[in-house]
């Protein structure tokens, strides 16, 4: 196992984080005044707010009250209400009671209802998940109002059980809610600092909490040992299990200290797949000993840290269960290993049940039932909610599932809601949300920790840092927004920067245009995005032909670090692990020497011809 002990810690950051935690915009919403408005737009809901004093009992007293609330609530629920608590899905609309024609039509097609409020009325859902494509996350104020509207609908039900509200806010390339941009997992892996990983989670968690998101499906705890992994990649911290475990635990602390649940994913480990479980069913060929060494440590670290939720993977691991069932549906994995061997007692939620990996072997009516039989508690985004809901009901009424089994999962879900403080205070303060989200303190801290993540992999002839004397620069390569951002940031530093975006698989005509433009500029900066993939052949040829001009060329990999294996002749190469604005700003700071690069490769970059041969090893990284 590699030595990952010398994680970077910045004294100045520790001081800064302490300031954040003790008042720089991270005050809990309950101290900010009246609760936020409902979906209808009201901001004054003082009767819904709960003061700090009223919920600040000693932990043991609160736990006792929680047990009483869980048990009394469960005792008074019908079977239909219990089954509803097992489901979490999305609804279209920027308010819980939307009447917008497009959103109503989409909800009618998916569920036969107009909006989220009606969806909760019909199924008594345990939770709702937010996405941009379902028109849920347009701006801070809107999201906070939507969350309050969701809680209004949940508390209107007979048992008045508040709703879980989730999203996938991993940082980096998976960023659902508009908020302070943060580096993704692999960037944090390059930075090597548990403190930075925790700070990122504190910032992200506090902003999610402020808009009413109480459950973040993060951190990704997968160990990305396969450079050809099409679905995890930079969403993982590292190929190293111990580094991944340390940063996973740090992020669990950060999120949960802000009062939202974290969810380590994707158990039992999605890091060594060459198949995307969205489109197929991957098989992990690790032996049991390899799984113990590689995949298990981050999840065990999360459990030891007290994580409240774990998300399943739709993958087959024959050494853990030879049946051929995906882990989501595997009792030997979900109950035998996760609960009995690893000691996990919290909520287990499936990855989306609409993904092909969980649908290949069984029908959509069987999957929810089999997941519950395996030991799962919550069922995420079934492709046909009505079918899934009725299938579970039928399984109980027909004796395949006992009501006692349903009660076990509902108890865990209700306990999670209590522990998150939703029973006492389900609403958020809209004004407070706008103060917290993208606050100057958060933006400053996010940029500071991101500056510690870029990895300078190659710098032939001391090409970098670039001169600050008004050079003419061509910014080309993948991404309309990334190329524009890099050019803007370079212009701000006095460069005469032109943009010629070529896409992720440029044609020869686009390559020719970029090469011609490069010959009229002092230096070319070319952005690559997964050029290692078969679909990135045009990117690889673009960099080769730009390098062949003899002009200075700097390649910046704005996603996976592996791209340089396919154009080793490029003079300079920086890995940012993300195309977010905050990561691109850090890259430009490195270009000009404003930041001395200190990121170390969290993965091995193999040669293009032999995945077993290292071109640049784990831990490699240059500085000025």
Phi and psi in degrees as a GROMACS rama.xvg file:
@    title "Ramachandran Plot"
@    xaxis  label "Phi"
@    yaxis  label "Psi"
@TYPE xy
-70.1577  151.989  UNK-2
-81.5343  111.918  UNK-3
-115.251  23.0518  UNK-4
-67.7741  -37.7117  UNK-5
-78.1312  56.3849  UNK-6
-63.9607  141.561  UNK-7
-72.2305  132.167  UNK-8
-129.15  130.799  UNK-9
-106.629  120.836  UNK-10
-60.8106  -40.9511  UNK-11
-63.8674  -35.0559  UNK-12
-68.6806  -39.7577  UNK-13
-58.3039  -43.4329  UNK-14
-62.9892  -42.719  UNK-15
-65.062  -42.3635  UNK-16
-63.0695  -40.6612  UNK-17
-58.6102  -40.5483  UNK-18
-63.8981  -40.2165  UNK-19
-59.919  -48.6542  UNK-20
-66.7003  -25.2241  UNK-21
-105.568  27.5889  UNK-22
140.742  -8.91731  UNK-23
-83.1559  70.2607  UNK-24
79.172  16.0286  UNK-25
-112.988  18.4388  UNK-26
-62.4506  140.219  UNK-27
-63.7714  149.508  UNK-28
-57.6639  -29.4082  UNK-29
-68.1065  -13.7113  UNK-30
-94.7042  -1.49322  UNK-31
-95.0229  3.16919  UNK-32
115.882  -152.526  UNK-33
-66.5811  154.761  UNK-34
-69.3649  161.281  UNK-35
-73.2515  173.764  UNK-36
-75.1272  165.34  UNK-37
-85.0058  -177.361  UNK-38
-58.6887  -25.0163  UNK-39
-73.9839  -13.0239  UNK-40
109.766  3.03567  UNK-41
-75.5113  135.189  UNK-42
-97.671  -18.021  UNK-43
-101.441  97.9339  UNK-44
-128.513  53.0996  UNK-45
-58.6948  -31.8465  UNK-46
-68.5438  -19.1402  UNK-47
-89.3479  -17.0581  UNK-48
-75.3818  150.595  UNK-49
-122.989  129.066  UNK-50
-73.5929  157.738  UNK-51
-58.0923  -41.9542  UNK-52
-58.9375  -35.3407  UNK-53
-75.2631  -12.8617  UNK-54
-123.816  16.8022  UNK-55
-102.993  32.2642  UNK-56
-66.3598  161.619  UNK-57
-58.9599  149.275  UNK-58
-52.3209  -42.2417  UNK-59
-66.1548  -37.876  UNK-60
-67.3638  -41.4344  UNK-61
-65.588  -38.1823  UNK-62
-63.891  -41.1425  UNK-63
-62.6016  -44.2557  UNK-64
-63.8947  -35.2211  UNK-65
-63.6262  -43.1085  UNK-66
-61.2761  -41.7072  UNK-67
-63.6083  -43.2085  UNK-68
-65.2075  -43.7  UNK-69
-60.0532  -48.8202  UNK-70
-67.2934  -43.4381  UNK-71
-68.1678  -37.6231  UNK-72
-64.3289  -47.3144  UNK-73
-61.0585  -41.5375  UNK-74
-61.7189  -25.4833  UNK-75
-104.341  11.7243  UNK-76
-95.7212  143.605  UNK-77
-78.688  165.218  UNK-78
-59.5185  -40.6897  UNK-79
-61.4939  -40.9361  UNK-80
-66.7797  -38.5097  UNK-81
-63.3754  -45.9822  UNK-82
-63.0991  -38.111  UNK-83
-58.1922  -36.781  UNK-84
-64.592  -19.0585  UNK-85
-77.9518  -10.505  UNK-86
-110.799  141.333  UNK-87
-132.822  131.978  UNK-88
-152.444  -178.238  UNK-89
-100.177  161.726  UNK-90
-138.535  144.768  UNK-91
-78.6122  140.952  UNK-92
131.851  148.764  UNK-93
-92.6557  -3.26317  UNK-94
-133.494  162.129  UNK-95
-72.9543  -18.3939  UNK-96
-120.427  34.8006  UNK-97
-53.8057  143.388  UNK-98
-118.996  8.25282  UNK-99
-61.6094  131.723  UNK-100
-57.5307  -45.145  UNK-101
-65.7025  -41.5097  UNK-102
-69.3361  -41.5293  UNK-103
-60.7448  -43.5706  UNK-104
-62.6654  -40.9923  UNK-105
-66.6948  -41.224  UNK-106
-66.4277  -38.106  UNK-107
-63.7728  -40.6736  UNK-108
-66.6628  -40.0243  UNK-109
-79.2766  -39.3253  UNK-110
-133.066  -11.4191  UNK-111
76.8166  23.1427  UNK-112
-132.069  169.577  UNK-113
-87.9891  -32.526  UNK-114
-159.463  179.878  UNK-115
-61.5455  -39.7074  UNK-116
-60.2378  -45.1945  UNK-117
-68.201  -33.2505  UNK-118
-64.2639  -42.2256  UNK-119
-66.978  -39.8986  UNK-120
-56.8583  -41.8539  UNK-121
-74.5703  -44.1527  UNK-122
-111.202  -5.20256  UNK-123
52.6546  48.031  UNK-124
-57.2413  147.89  UNK-125
-77.4881  -24.8704  UNK-126
-168.101  169.146  UNK-127
-131.47  144.628  UNK-128
-117.04  141.774  UNK-129
-101.226  140.166  UNK-130
-140.235  160.716  UNK-131
-70.957  -41.2695  UNK-132
-68.3397  -16.9472  UNK-133
-97.1824  13.6619  UNK-134
62.2679  40.9469  UNK-135
-102.503  -19.9851  UNK-136
-131.092  67.216  UNK-137
-88.356  -41.1903  UNK-138
-161.242  168.673  UNK-139
-58.1859  -50.8956  UNK-140
-62.792  -42.6809  UNK-141
-62.5072  -42.1532  UNK-142
-64.9962  -43.2698  UNK-143
-61.242  -41.4764  UNK-144
-66.6037  -39.8185  UNK-145
-60.3479  -44.7546  UNK-146
-60.5131  -43.0629  UNK-147
-64.6623  -35.4787  UNK-148
-66.7213  -38.5539  UNK-149
-60.153  -44.8976  UNK-150
-66.9502  -37.1429  UNK-151
-55.4519  -46.8852  UNK-152
-64.8281  -40.822  UNK-153
-66.199  -41.7434  UNK-154
-78.4319  -8.50126  UNK-155
-80.5289  -12.9334  UNK-156
-74.941  161.735  UNK-157
-55.1523  -37.5346  UNK-158
-92.3068  -6.26016  UNK-159
53.2295  51.0381  UNK-160
-96.4879  121.864  UNK-161
-64.4462  163.279  UNK-162
-99.5549  141.79  UNK-163
-75.2217  140.074  UNK-164
-130.456  122.033  UNK-165
-124.829  167.811  UNK-166
-161.857  172.263  UNK-167
-105.655  90.6272  UNK-168
-112.173  75.4496  UNK-169
-80.41  -22.1919  UNK-170
91.3298  165.52  UNK-171
65.7261  -122.156  UNK-172
-85.2292  -8.91857  UNK-173
-117.857  100.673  UNK-174
-145.683  99.817  UNK-175
-86.8773  -43.7503  UNK-176
-97.0907  126.89  UNK-177
-60.9231  119.389  UNK-178
-164.6  -171.692  UNK-179
-59.3921  124.401  UNK-180
-70.2429  137.877  UNK-181
-131.752  149.49  UNK-182
-65.6186  149.294  UNK-183
-78.5169  -177.592  UNK-184
-59.664  -46.8021  UNK-185
-68.9362  -31.511  UNK-186
-62.1039  -43.6198  UNK-187
-64.7827  -33.8338  UNK-188
-62.9226  -37.5526  UNK-189
-66.8492  -32.9174  UNK-190
-74.6376  -22.5286  UNK-191
66.4367  12.7531  UNK-192
-111.168  111.5  UNK-193
-58.4424  -34.2028  UNK-194
-62.6694  -43.0025  UNK-195
-66.0035  -39.8895  UNK-196
-61.9786  -41.5468  UNK-197
-67.1802  -41.7474  UNK-198
-60.9383  -42.8755  UNK-199
-58.2885  -41.8058  UNK-200
-69.3801  -35.4034  UNK-201
-62.0064  -47.816  UNK-202
-62.627  -52.7986  UNK-203
-63.2553  -41.9948  UNK-204
-65.2596  -40.6587  UNK-205
-65.1914  -36.4532  UNK-206
-73.4767  -39.3297  UNK-207
-61.7199  -46.3575  UNK-208
-57.3497  -39.1809  UNK-209
-65.8251  -27.0579  UNK-210
-99.2398  8.19964  UNK-211
94.3732  2.85167  UNK-212
-80.9096  118.285  UNK-213
-109.232  3.34055  UNK-214
-147.188  116.039  UNK-215
-105.441  127.305  UNK-216
-80.0678  71.6234  UNK-217
-162.214  156.654  UNK-218
-89.0591  158.524  UNK-219
-71.8634  122.034  UNK-220
-104.946  9.18774  UNK-221
-71.3134  142.513  UNK-222
-99.9497  109.097  UNK-223
-82.5802  79.7624  UNK-224
-88.1217  -4.41383  UNK-225
-111.29  108.021  UNK-226
-60.7624  -21.3128  UNK-227
-90.9579  12.2754  UNK-228
-64.9707  118.982  UNK-229
-86.4074  -9.34559  UNK-230
-120.725  -24.0288  UNK-231
-100.553  -76.052  UNK-232
54.2685  -123.137  UNK-233
-69.6501  -5.56143  UNK-234
-73.4231  -16.9483  UNK-235
-87.9334  151.871  UNK-236
-70.5564  -36.9677  UNK-237
-174.531  169.983  UNK-238
-86.4307  -7.43344  UNK-239
-94.9071  121.441  UNK-240
-61.2909  -38.7079  UNK-241
-73.7873  -38.6559  UNK-242
-63.6342  -44.7251  UNK-243
-60.7496  -41.364  UNK-244
-64.3077  -43.3153  UNK-245
-64.1614  -42.5069  UNK-246
-75.6332  -31.951  UNK-247
-61.2309  -49.3606  UNK-248
-60.4401  -39.2973  UNK-249
-63.2263  -41.4666  UNK-250
-72.4474  -34.1753  UNK-251
-58.3651  -45.6877  UNK-252
-58.4631  -47.183  UNK-253
-61.9023  -48.7624  UNK-254
-64.0364  -49.3783  UNK-255
-74.7321  -23.4777  UNK-256
-69.7152  -16.1032  UNK-257
-93.4646  3.95915  UNK-258
86.3859  17.8991  UNK-259
-120.615  153.375  UNK-260
-78.0573  138.704  UNK-261
-96.2189  159.541  UNK-262
-139.006  106.197  UNK-263
-70.8994  135.819  UNK-264
-144.426  151.885  UNK-265
-121.368  107.898  UNK-266
-70.6384  135.859  UNK-267
-93.6034  14.28  UNK-268
130.793  115.874  UNK-269
-107.141  18.5164  UNK-270
-84.2818  -11.4334  UNK-271
-121.023  49.6436  UNK-272
-114.987  149.041  UNK-273
-110.511  5.18331  UNK-274
-119.327  138.606  UNK-275
-84.2466  121.092  UNK-276
-69.3813  -9.22899  UNK-277
-67.3971  -29.9133  UNK-278
-117.653  -9.19696  UNK-279
-161.225  -179.751  UNK-280
-108.142  104.297  UNK-281
-75.4078  153.965  UNK-282
-118.65  130.463  UNK-283
-101.056  120.74  UNK-284
-95.3832  17.4706  UNK-285
-62.9271  139.102  UNK-286
-69.4026  168.884  UNK-287
-60.6238  -38.998  UNK-288
-65.6326  -39.6141  UNK-289
-66.6511  -40.1674  UNK-290
-62.0318  -42.398  UNK-291
-60.2227  -37.6783  UNK-292
-82.6745  -38.1828  UNK-293
-99.2801  -55.6232  UNK-294
-88.4553  -32.9989  UNK-295
-70.2006  -41.2839  UNK-296
-53.0203  -43.5113  UNK-297
-65.3624  -36.9082  UNK-298
-70.1412  -38.0936  UNK-299
-66.2035  -38.0667  UNK-300
-62.7703  -39.63  UNK-301
-64.2173  -44.0024  UNK-302
-62.3276  -45.3835  UNK-303
-63.5271  -26.3701  UNK-304
-82.3899  -6.6924  UNK-305
89.637  29.5338  UNK-306
-59.8399  143.072  UNK-307
-89.5621  -16.6092  UNK-308
-151.509  149.962  UNK-309
-133.418  135.41  UNK-310
-101.504  141.112  UNK-311
-82.5845  163.682  UNK-312
-113.646  141.26  UNK-313
-89.4232  71.567  UNK-314
-136.086  153.269  UNK-315
-100.959  128.917  UNK-316
-125.745  91.3589  UNK-317
-57.5216  -31.7141  UNK-318
-70.0613  -21.3983  UNK-319
-96.5178  -28.7799  UNK-320
-156.748  107.416  UNK-321
-77.1749  3.61938  UNK-322
-70.8541  -19.3262  UNK-323
87.9414  -0.456498  UNK-324
-76.6279  143.164  UNK-325
-62.621  151.942  UNK-326
-55.3269  -35.2898  UNK-327
-54.5913  -30.8804  UNK-328
-108.222  14.7562  UNK-329
-104.529  113.5  UNK-330
-66.9007  -39.1157  UNK-331
-57.8068  -32.2799  UNK-332
-86.6533  -51.0035  UNK-333
-73.2775  -36.6402  UNK-334
-100.809  -50.8905  UNK-335
-62.4784  -49.1484  UNK-336
-89.4995  -56.3316  UNK-337
-63.6405  -48.8727  UNK-338
-86.7881  -51.4228  UNK-339
-76.2942  -42.5833  UNK-340
-86.1411  -41.8787  UNK-341
-92.2504  -8.7034  UNK-342
76.8032  23.4687  UNK-343
-80.2713  133.405  UNK-344
-122.781  1.51338  UNK-345
-88.7857  -161.683  UNK-346
-80.6288  134.831  UNK-347
-109.045  125.236  UNK-348
-119.387  143.032  UNK-349
-72.4882  156.4  UNK-350
-68.2208  171.973  UNK-351
-52.1426  129.22  UNK-352
-78.4684  -1.27527  UNK-353
-85.4723  -7.80394  UNK-354
-74.1066  143.777  UNK-355
-64.7783  -29.7461  UNK-356
-57.9  -29.8576  UNK-357
-96.6257  -6.32267  UNK-358
-104.593  -7.49212  UNK-359
-65.2752  -36.8828  UNK-360
-97.8131  -30.4249  UNK-361
-130.431  159.253  UNK-362
-75.1492  163.112  UNK-363
-64.4526  -18.6876  UNK-364
-80.0026  -26.7455  UNK-365
-89.296  -31.694  UNK-366
-56.0827  -48.7157  UNK-367
-60.3323  -39.84  UNK-368
-66.5021  -45.0985  UNK-369
-66.8526  -35.1607  UNK-370
-63.2059  -43.4604  UNK-371
-65.771  -40.4696  UNK-372
-63.7489  -29.9199  UNK-373
-73  -24.7998  UNK-374
122.731  5.31177  UNK-375
-72.9542  151.689  UNK-376
-104.718  -44.0347  UNK-377
-120.098  144.805  UNK-378
-113.061  115.614  UNK-379
-97.9113  124.105  UNK-380
50.322  56.8082  UNK-381
-62.2505  143.882  UNK-382
-64.5116  -24.5768  UNK-383
-133.614  96.7578  UNK-384
-61.7969  -43.0798  UNK-385
-60.8837  -43.4814  UNK-386
-62.9121  -45.7759  UNK-387
-63.5595  -46.6528  UNK-388
-59.8405  -48.1598  UNK-389
-69.5679  -29.965  UNK-390
-65.3319  -39.7037  UNK-391
-67.9893  -43.9144  UNK-392
-57.1267  -47.2793  UNK-393
-63.1509  -36.9806  UNK-394
-65.6534  -34.9982  UNK-395
-72.6642  -47.581  UNK-396
-66.7633  -26.0028  UNK-397
-91.6053  -4.02063  UNK-398
93.5915  -2.69506  UNK-399
-70.5493  -36.9174  UNK-400
-115.792  140.187  UNK-401
-89.8971  155.294  UNK-402
-66.5167  -28.3127  UNK-403
-61.7825  -38.587  UNK-404
-63.7255  -41.4331  UNK-405
-62.8997  -42.8838  UNK-406
-58.2937  -38.7789  UNK-407
-58.631  -45.5355  UNK-408
-72.0243  -40.0319  UNK-409
-62.8298  -37.894  UNK-410
-59.2069  -43.2321  UNK-411
-63.783  -40.363  UNK-412
-67.093  -45.0006  UNK-413
-64.0532  -39.6162  UNK-414
-62.4545  -40.2026  UNK-415
-60.1247  -43.4876  UNK-416
-63.776  -39.5177  UNK-417
-65.2449  -47.6277  UNK-418
-63.549  -27.8607  UNK-419
-80.9348  -2.38318  UNK-420
80.295  12.2818  UNK-421
-73.0483  -28.6939  UNK-422
-67.6145  -39.1698  UNK-423
-79.5493  -36.6463  UNK-424
-151.399  83.4962  UNK-425
-80.6722  -13.8598  UNK-426
-98.1237  160.793  UNK-427
-120.42  157.326  UNK-428
-91.8269  114.605  UNK-429
-60.5129  -42.995  UNK-430
-63.8074  -41.1973  UNK-431
-62.8212  -38.8764  UNK-432
-59.5456  -41.759  UNK-433
-69.9601  -26.0594  UNK-434
-75.2529  -38.3091  UNK-435
-77.0165  -45.3485  UNK-436
-69.3369  126.314  UNK-437
58.7723  34.1247  UNK-438
-63.5079  153.438  UNK-439
-54.483  -38.3305  UNK-440
-64.068  -41.3115  UNK-441
-66.4209  -45.2542  UNK-442
-61.4959  -42.1806  UNK-443
-64.8841  -45.309  UNK-444
-66.0854  -40.4693  UNK-445
-63.3813  -42.3073  UNK-446
-67.9249  -38.5311  UNK-447
-62.4505  -44.2292  UNK-448
-75.4335  -29.3981  UNK-449
-68.2241  -34.1117  UNK-450
-60.0812  -19.2796  UNK-451
-90.6258  6.71379  UNK-452
-108.113  -27.4365  UNK-453
-62.1055  144.041  UNK-454
-111.899  121.072  UNK-455
-86.1544  110.248  UNK-456
-93.875  -33.7545  UNK-457
-145.923  141.824  UNK-458
-153.634  67.4348  UNK-459
-65.1825  134.494  UNK-460
65.4057  17.0223  UNK-461
62.8015  35.1873  UNK-462
-56.4478  -36.8888  UNK-463
-106.618  149.113  UNK-464
-74.2231  156.196  UNK-465
-72.3849  156.025  UNK-466
-69.7659  150.871  UNK-467
-108.281  38.5836  UNK-468
-110.119  30.6851  UNK-469
75.5212  39.8601  UNK-470
-62.4708  153.491  UNK-471
-88.2385  129.128  UNK-472
-126.153  134.04  UNK-473
-100.072  124.546  UNK-474
-106.875  117.99  UNK-475
-137.327  -179.212  UNK-476
106.179  -150.217  UNK-477
-89.6657  132.377  UNK-478
104.286  113.594  UNK-479
-62.1715  -51.3632  UNK-480
-67.8811  -47.5527  UNK-481
-60.0271  -43.1393  UNK-482
-64.5438  -38.558  UNK-483
-65.9401  -41.5435  UNK-484
-63.5772  -46.9799  UNK-485
-61.5505  -43.4249  UNK-486
-62.7651  -43.1761  UNK-487
-60.6275  -44.5167  UNK-488
-67.4829  -31.8518  UNK-489
-73.9338  -36.9616  UNK-490
-62.2881  -37.1935  UNK-491
-62.8648  -17.1093  UNK-492
-105.055  14.0641  UNK-493
97.0563  1.08445  UNK-494
-78.6808  150.373  UNK-495
-94.023  91.0283  UNK-496
-104.151  129.297  UNK-497
-113.269  151.206  UNK-498
-115.052  133.389  UNK-499
-138.509  90.6576  UNK-500
-76.3648  134.335  UNK-501
-117.13  -7.30365  UNK-502
85.6773  179.439  UNK-503
-86.9005  -7.68342  UNK-504
-151.663  71.8201  UNK-505
-66.0766  148.646  UNK-506
-74.2834  167.091  UNK-507
-63.0324  -33.1799  UNK-508
-62.725  -41.6904  UNK-509
-68.5564  -38.9814  UNK-510
-61.6053  -44.5189  UNK-511
-60.3321  -41.1401  UNK-512
-64.3404  -40.9875  UNK-513
-67.5334  -40.439  UNK-514
-63.8195  -42.3312  UNK-515
-62.9323  -41.3201  UNK-516
-67.7061  -37.3269  UNK-517
-60.9067  -34.4104  UNK-518
-70.4097  -12.6753  UNK-519
-105.715  8.88826  UNK-520
-122.282  157.504  UNK-521
-71.3457  -36.1741  UNK-522
-150.148  149.028  UNK-523
-117.622  132.347  UNK-524
-110.135  119.103  UNK-525
-116.748  125.986  UNK-526
-94.2686  133.968  UNK-527
-120.531  145.979  UNK-528
-136.482  99.2366  UNK-529
57.6478  45.8882  UNK-530
-65.618  -16.5872  UNK-531
-70.1498  -20.8371  UNK-532
-74.6172  158.525  UNK-533
-57.5482  -35.2397  UNK-534
-74.0114  -3.61195  UNK-535
-102.986  18.8325  UNK-536
-57.4347  -38.1009  UNK-537
-64.3154  -36.7825  UNK-538
-62.8135  -43.4316  UNK-539
-61.303  -43.4457  UNK-540
-67.7599  -36.3229  UNK-541
-57.7239  -49.5986  UNK-542
-65.5185  -40.6516  UNK-543
-60.6934  -45.2868  UNK-544
-73.1295  -32.7852  UNK-545
-64.2121  -42.455  UNK-546
-64.2123  -35.4481  UNK-547
-66.6359  -15.7897  UNK-548
-68.9703  -18.748  UNK-549
84.4701  -7.2101  UNK-550
-77.4933  153.387  UNK-551
-61.9713  130.955  UNK-552
-130.778  131.643  UNK-553
-117.867  121.057  UNK-554
-97.379  135.134  UNK-555
-120.889  114.661  UNK-556
-81.4695  113.927  UNK-557
-96.7226  11.7166  UNK-558
-143.698  -107.959  UNK-559
-69.5797  143.77  UNK-560
-78.7179  -9.5548  UNK-561
-72.9967  -9.83657  UNK-562
-57.767  -37.0746  UNK-563
-60.5658  -20.6142  UNK-564
-58.8707  -21.1266  UNK-565
-103.645  0.905758  UNK-566
-152.349  64.5286  UNK-567
-64.2859  -16.8083  UNK-568
-78.5178  -9.93854  UNK-569
-60.6987  136.457  UNK-570
-68.2832  -37.3238  UNK-571
-138.065  145.084  UNK-572
-149.472  127.877  UNK-573
-123.267  136.733  UNK-574
-107.066  125.664  UNK-575
-105.995  -21.873  UNK-576
70.3349  5.93564  UNK-577
-165.525  149.877  UNK-578
-104.878  16.3248  UNK-579
-68.488  158.02  UNK-580
-58.7712  -38.019  UNK-581
-67.9356  -34.6557  UNK-582
-73.9118  -37.2771  UNK-583
-67.9322  -36.4861  UNK-584
-61.3567  -43.251  UNK-585
-62.0061  -39.0331  UNK-586
-62.0146  -43.0747  UNK-587
-65.9202  -37.6709  UNK-588
-61.163  -37.7676  UNK-589
-67.5374  -41.8476  UNK-590
-54.063  -39.04  UNK-591
-99.9277  6.33473  UNK-592
75.9743  10.0941  UNK-593
-69.2487  -27.3243  UNK-594
-124.216  130.272  UNK-595
-83.5315  115.347  UNK-596
-59.2333  132.858  UNK-597
-131.499  -1.79526  UNK-598
-66.5243  140.651  UNK-599
-113.655  139.92  UNK-600
-53.769  122.917  UNK-601
-86.2181  -1.50502  UNK-602
-139.163  160.433  UNK-603
-83.0209  134.646  UNK-604
-94.4069  110.645  UNK-605
-82.8401  163.871  UNK-606
-67.2585  157.429  UNK-607
-65.755  -30.7154  UNK-608
-90.1291  -23.0235  UNK-609
-140.739  102.674  UNK-610
-59.6878  -18.7721  UNK-611
-87.5888  -3.95602  UNK-612
-109.46  127.932  UNK-613
-82.7967  127.724  UNK-614
-84.7442  -46.8003  UNK-615
-133.174  123.183  UNK-616
-80.101  161.2  UNK-617
-49.2315  134.164  UNK-618
90.1199  -4.90683  UNK-619
-76.4731  146.119  UNK-620
176.003  135.307  UNK-621
-95.0563  164.553  UNK-622
-142.268  174.013  UNK-623
